[in-house]
Amino acid sequence: MGGVQSYFAVEPYVALTANDLSETVMKYYINLASKRLGASIMDASDDFYGAAERLIADQDPAKVPDDEEQEERDGHHNGWQTKRHVERASVAIQLGARGRIYGVDIDTTGFINGAPTTATVECARYHAKGVDMWDTVLDDVAIKPNAHNYFLFRSTDPVYTKARLTVSSGGGVARFRCYGEAVPDWPKRSHRPVNLASAHNGANIICWTDIKQANKPDILIDGGQRAEDGWETPRSRKEPRNDFVVIQLGSPGTLNSIVISTAHFIGNAPQAVSVDGCYSKEENPEYDYGATWHEILREEAINPDAETKFAITTDQVFTHLRLTIHPDGGIQQFSAYGFPCLENQSTSHSPPPSSPDDDNNHSPESLQPSPSIIHPTSLKKKRQRLAAERATAVIKEANAIVQRKRRRS
């Protein structure tokens, strides 16, 4: 058993046996290779039977039975597909935002006989001078047909701007997704507020009550074209659901305004929303016993299929916001405009000052300004969670190997 684990330990990645994103730790992060986020195809060596643009589509490909006897015609798949008899083919992708990549999914759904046998993934490091420095993060790994192929990376430090997928021998891939977090390039001085709750600026949804729908950061991404691009909760029955999500901002900051978009939600928009904020050094404030939630926006009515803007007057610094939908319904996008508090503004790591009666005083006007807080160091927590996920994956894979050996013997 130890020998099996040692074998996996030397690899720079862990192959997961999960069948769905929800079964992996990558569900907590955004797809940096998303077209909606702004990703684009830079170059494709061959896309004779299927455009490479399909690789970065946000909609999932339709699932097909895993039956090698079914008819499978070239050019009839929802994905990137090369012509036959191609030794190797590659696609280069400009990521929608520069960021750290924690894992990838090489999705061959729909490709059975037409799937490649191996794949290589390279990523280009961010460089201020614009010079590409490519790292090979997956090197000729085996790929399963008609399946998700999830891989977690052991190194998560580099910041990447591009990715390149190379398959052999030719074939087709439905989707290619790079899961991680955006690393924004904040201006040293800015007189215009920025969206601190944008996925493009590194914001993440880190916990939720609507298990089926809210664990995706769609409401933090611009450009939703339909209701399915947003977040729609189930209907309330006997009692109001009042579902909420907790958002970790891309940077601690002071808020100027909050904007709620209900675009494409006409008969199913919420009656009202409310927003609370806190300062926490933890990725999830639930584990920070010193974090206190303060009311930023009282329960306010919003209009269907419209954008509603709320002015925020407090100078309090927040790291997390909690958006609550009353009693249920759907929104397209949540934006929180303000000014990031950058590291070069202060060397203080202390949270905002609080008074003994903070728990009973939630008025924004009562909060003391503290504009020079730097970003909490929560990256260590993320690495620990990723390490735990990798360890679990290694043990599962090792047990599977042992079981297969026993069956053969």
Secondary structure as UniProt FT lines:
FT   HELIX           2..9
FT   STRAND          13..16
FT   HELIX           21..23
FT   HELIX           25..28
FT   STRAND          30..31
FT   TURN            32..33
FT   TURN            35..38
FT   STRAND          40..44
FT   HELIX           52..56
FT   TURN            68..69
FT   TURN            74..75
FT   STRAND          80..81
FT   STRAND          89..107
FT   TURN            109..110
FT   TURN            113..114
FT   STRAND          118..125
FT   TURN            128..129
FT   STRAND          133..142
FT   TURN            145..146
FT   STRAND          150..153
FT   STRAND          160..168
FT   STRAND          172..173
FT   STRAND          175..182
FT   STRAND          194..195
FT   TURN            196..197
FT   HELIX           199..201
FT   STRAND          204..208
FT   TURN            211..213
FT   HELIX           217..220
FT   HELIX           227..229
FT   STRAND          231..232
FT   STRAND          244..261
FT   TURN            263..264
FT   TURN            267..268
FT   STRAND          272..278
FT   HELIX           285..287
FT   TURN            289..290
FT   STRAND          294..301
FT   TURN            304..305
FT   STRAND          307..311
FT   STRAND          317..326
FT   STRAND          330..331
FT   STRAND          333..340
FT   HELIX           343..345
FT   TURN            356..357
FT   HELIX           358..360
FT   HELIX           364..366
FT   HELIX           379..408
//
